[in-house]
Amino acid sequence: LQINVEAEDAPKPKFTITPEDEDLPNLIPLFESDPEGKTFLKKLVQDCYEEFIQSWEKNDNYRKKVAESWRLLYCDLPPKNKPYENCANAAIPLALQNVIRYTNKIYTEIFGDWSNVFNFVPTNPQAEIIAPIVTEHSNWQLRNRIVGFKRQQHRGLLIFAVAGDVVCHSYYDTVTKRNCHEILTCDDFVTPYTHVSVSPDFSDVPWIARRIPF
């Protein structure tokens, strides 16, 4: 049922959001204070939950495939079947050796000079003056302020080598008052089940969600 809200005789909603309400830090108490808003809020939460669960279940095969890759990498082989039951699972960790060498080589190439991880390139004449200052300050943050940045990047390279895909969540932590760059696994990050996304920042995906277990 669709209603033309611009028609004069159209039923007007009892619960509305005013421009002043949009400036509130949290709209939840506003919705909870009205029966109509409370009903809408419950439906919204249920819809979000059901869509998340649906996407989580559809990506289950991918998570199992990645888990198998990790088990193979660390020689966590399945038990022997008859007639070789209870025999030793001997394995030569060639995959582990090659992946470690591969990721270490990439890491050294990218982050070999830790005193200058990256540079800001000015895009206009006015930025030429501040580019060296921004470069020096940003590199200082990576070395001294952003805890775990080096290990997170090494982790990202390893996950990319094993799974073929990696996601980094970059944000500003208001509690510690510092920038954070956290590498997420397929168990931590959920997107709708889609195979047409081509944007590295997921801007062409309707929604993205980070899963944070209690």
Disulfide bonds with the S-S distance in Angstrom:
none
